[in-house]
Amino acid sequence: MDLVYEPAKLEDLDVITALETASYHPDEAASREQLANRMQYALDSDVNLFMVARRASDRELVGFVCNTLSNDPLVTDESMKTHDPQGKTVCLHSVCVSPNARRQKIASRLMQHWIQVIRDEKRYQRIALMSRPNLIPLYESVGFKTLGKSAVVHGPDPWYDAVIDL
């Protein structure tokens, strides 16, 4: 599947919210309001903080990554709720792919493209995320280093911190 990558648009919010809900436990999924806030943060700070992947043939949105900025070196409870436009850490909160488009390497391709865009901007020091154990190999395959169990409790299961130094 050929993909096109671009900054998210406000008119994408319904599809993005549906993908978030389909991808995360109800205790973990960002709300429509949180996603709208993160999209606005990106529009105000750096449009590449909220990027979508579209199928090239019909422009259907099949995946997205959304982020905030922080000056903390890792994702924290606070960074999940706020955005510091001067932050040097990109906090990756969501990597979502449409259920009918999974197992086609879309998440890997989207992250590889997005990481390179962020790296090329030369504005940030690192990208940080929290991962479930089963997704650690995915994140490591695109360059993240797993640091260990996160201090953040979010939902019913443990998370692991991972970073890419830019």
C-alpha positions in Angstrom: 0.0 0.0 0.0 1.4 3.4 -1.0 1.1 6.0 1.7 1.0 9.8 1.8 2.1 11.6 5.0 0.8 15.0 6.1 -0.1 17.1 9.1 -3.5 16.3 10.6 -6.4 18.6 9.8 -9.3 19.5 12.1 -11.7 17.8 9.7 -9.8 14.5 10.4 -10.8 14.6 14.1 -13.7 12.2 13.9 -11.7 9.5 12.1 -8.7 10.1 14.5 -10.9 9.7 17.5 -12.4 6.5 16.2 -8.9 5.1 15.5 -7.7 6.1 19.0 -10.8 4.4 20.6 -10.2 1.2 18.5 -6.5 1.1 19.4 -6.4 1.6 23.2 -8.1 0.3 26.3 -10.9 2.6 27.4 -8.9 3.7 30.5 -6.0 4.7 28.2 -7.5 6.2 25.0 -7.3 9.9 24.7 -10.7 11.6 24.6 -11.9 13.6 21.5 -11.2 16.8 23.5 -7.6 15.7 24.3 -7.0 14.8 20.7 -8.4 18.2 19.6 -6.1 19.9 22.1 -3.1 18.0 20.8 -4.0 18.8 17.3 -4.3 22.5 18.2 -1.0 22.4 20.0 0.6 21.0 16.8 -1.1 23.7 14.6 0.3 26.4 17.0 3.8 24.9 17.6 4.8 22.5 14.8 2.4 20.9 12.5 4.6 17.7 12.3 3.7 16.9 15.9 0.4 15.4 14.7 0.9 13.5 11.4 -1.4 11.3 9.5 -0.8 8.5 7.0 -3.3 8.3 4.1 -3.7 5.5 1.6 -2.4 7.2 -1.7 -5.1 5.6 -3.9 -8.1 7.1 -2.2 -6.7 9.4 0.5 -8.3 7.4 3.3 -6.8 8.2 6.7 -5.2 4.8 7.9 -3.0 5.9 10.7 -1.6 8.8 12.8 0.9 9.8 15.4 0.2 12.5 17.9 2.6 14.3 20.3 3.1 17.1 22.8 6.3 18.9 23.8 7.8 18.9 27.3 11.1 19.8 29.0 11.0 16.5 31.0 13.3 13.8 29.5 10.5 11.2 29.6 6.7 11.1 29.2 5.1 12.1 32.5 1.6 12.3 33.8 1.9 16.1 33.3 3.1 15.8 29.7 0.1 13.7 28.8 -2.2 16.6 29.9 -0.1 19.7 28.8 2.1 21.1 26.1 5.1 23.3 26.5 5.7 25.0 23.1 9.4 25.6 24.1 9.9 21.9 25.1 12.8 20.0 23.7 11.3 16.5 24.3 8.7 15.3 21.8 6.3 13.1 23.9 4.8 10.5 21.6 1.3 9.7 22.9 -0.4 7.7 20.2 0.5 5.6 17.2 -2.7 4.3 15.7 -3.5 2.3 12.6 -7.0 1.5 11.3 -8.0 -2.0 12.3 -8.6 -3.0 8.6 -5.1 -1.8 7.6 -3.0 -3.4 10.4 -0.2 -6.0 9.8 0.9 -4.0 6.7 3.9 -2.2 8.3 2.0 1.1 8.3 2.9 1.9 11.9 6.6 1.3 11.2 6.6 3.2 7.9 4.6 6.1 9.5 7.0 6.3 12.5 10.1 6.0 10.3 8.9 8.9 8.1 7.8 11.0 11.1 11.0 10.4 13.1 13.1 11.6 10.1 10.9 14.7 9.7 11.3 15.5 13.4 15.1 14.8 13.2 15.5 17.0 10.2 13.9 19.9 12.0 16.8 20.1 14.4 14.5 21.7 17.1 14.3 18.9 19.6 16.7 16.8 21.8 14.7 13.5 22.0 11.5 11.6 21.3 10.1 9.8 24.3 7.2 7.3 24.6 5.7 4.8 26.9 5.2 1.3 25.5 3.4 -1.9 26.4 5.8 -4.9 26.6 4.3 -6.4 23.4 5.1 -3.3 21.4 8.7 -2.8 22.5 10.0 -4.7 19.4 8.1 -2.4 17.1 9.5 0.7 18.7 13.0 -0.7 18.9 12.8 -1.5 15.2 12.4 2.2 14.4 15.3 3.3 16.7 13.9 3.6 20.2 15.9 2.4 23.2 13.9 0.9 26.0 15.0 2.3 29.4 12.9 0.2 31.7 9.5 0.3 33.6 7.9 3.7 33.6 6.9 5.4 36.8 3.7 6.5 35.2 0.6 4.5 35.9 -2.0 4.9 33.1 -4.6 2.2 32.7 -4.5 -1.4 34.1 -1.1 -2.6 32.8 2.6 -1.5 33.2 4.3 0.7 30.7 8.0 0.9 29.7 9.9 4.1 28.9 11.7 4.4 25.5 13.6 7.2 23.9 15.4 8.2 20.7 18.0 10.9 21.2 18.0 13.2 18.2 
